[in-house]
Amino acid sequence: MDWVLLSYRIPREPSTPRITVWRKLARLGVARLGDGLIGLPADARTVEQIEWVAEEIIDAGGTATVWLASPASQAQGREIAENMRAARAAEYQAVTEQARQAAKGSADESARAVRRLRAELRRIQRRDFFPPAERDRAVATVDALADRLDPAVADQAGAPR
């Protein structure tokens, strides 16, 4: 598997561009390979996203280089993928727990939770390159919460009937 890598340095001050870059990289679900080195599985979308971040870094007075590469061994590639899978698994587990907690609330609270949790699932799935088993559990738990809603409330929550 090929990876798109970003090697970068960004000035510490002002801190706003640095924080913005960190947040964007987190939203992309990157693998942190070292200090100032991140990676994502390479496809047209991820290469473009990393190139945009690289431009932001340069605009902020930093340095950035984008590379296409593959790990030297399959074991290294599997380790990177497993670390990314574990990070997403923790996010899905949090969604599952939030859905279970929301089931204890009122119908209105549950409807709001369904909307919020479905949006969160979509955000996680955009950066989920190596889906863990927790993904299916989280989706099923949110769907079960939606299924418990009164049809009128479910319509407001965008839940299927």
Secondary structure, 3 states (H helix, E strand, C coil): CCEEEEEEECCCCCHHHHHHHHHHHHHHCCEEEECCEEEEECCHHHHHHHHHHHHHHHHCCCEEEEEEECCCCHHHHHHHHHHHHHHHHHHHHHHHHHHHHHCCCCHHHHHHHHHHHHHHHHHHHHCCCCCCHHHHHHHHHHHHHHHCCCHHHHHHHCCCC
